[in-house]
Amino acid sequence: MCGRYTLTLPVDRLPALWPGQAWEWAGEAAAWTPRYNISPGERVLTVVARGEAARAGLMRWGLELPARPGQRLINLRWESLAGRPGFRDLARRGRCLLPADGFYEWSPPANGRLPFRCVPREGPVLWLAGVYRILADGPAVAIVTVPAVEPVAAVHARMPLALEGAGLKHWLDPAWEPRQAGETLPFATPPLSCYRVSSRVNRAGVEDPGLIRPWEAS
């Protein structure tokens, strides 16, 4: 799963990191400030397709589905998007991207629930796949997850679906949709690195640059 992530780079750099893509800003999105511990329930930066442009805006992280009233989902499994009737409309019409420069995963309880930050090995940003709906109180989003690959798999069994290159437009393209459960993904996972960080990240609301520094035993 993905329960926390970071976006610390200036957002005015994002258009240059998606070459050839027209870009629009909505509302407060352009005023985003560096974040070191983005948590569920917060308004997060997202990108949706608007014609030929990528439109950046803010959505609340935590998605309520008609079949699960009162329950906010922060993650949805890729394997479920095409396979469950309640998720199919999201897979067809509600795809979006969440820019991040790292995400946190925790080792299993047997290993002490230690926090790790996973970051792109190449380039400054990851584009996390998401799905969203417009709710009564505004748009809400969940991050799509897939079985983890190394080195994330050494920490946790699942991870966000991270995209790069042509995969960005492919994910946002309404002409493409997953048609069956477990359909093979037409995207490559960017190379990642993971390192242990301070357990201070366990607390939502703790927010400072020290959270992303490698942990050192005292």
Secondary structure, DSSP 8 states (H G I E B T S, - for coil): ---EEEE-S-GGGTGGGSTT-EEEE-TTGGG---EEEE-TTSEEEEEEEETTEEEEEEEEE-EE-TTSTT-EESEEEHHHHTTSHHHHHHHHH-EEEEEESEEEEE--GGGT--EEEEEESSSS-EEEEEEEEEETTEEEEEEEEEE--TTGGGT-SEEE-EE-THHHHHHH-TT----STT---S-----EEEEE--GGGGSTT---GGGGS-----
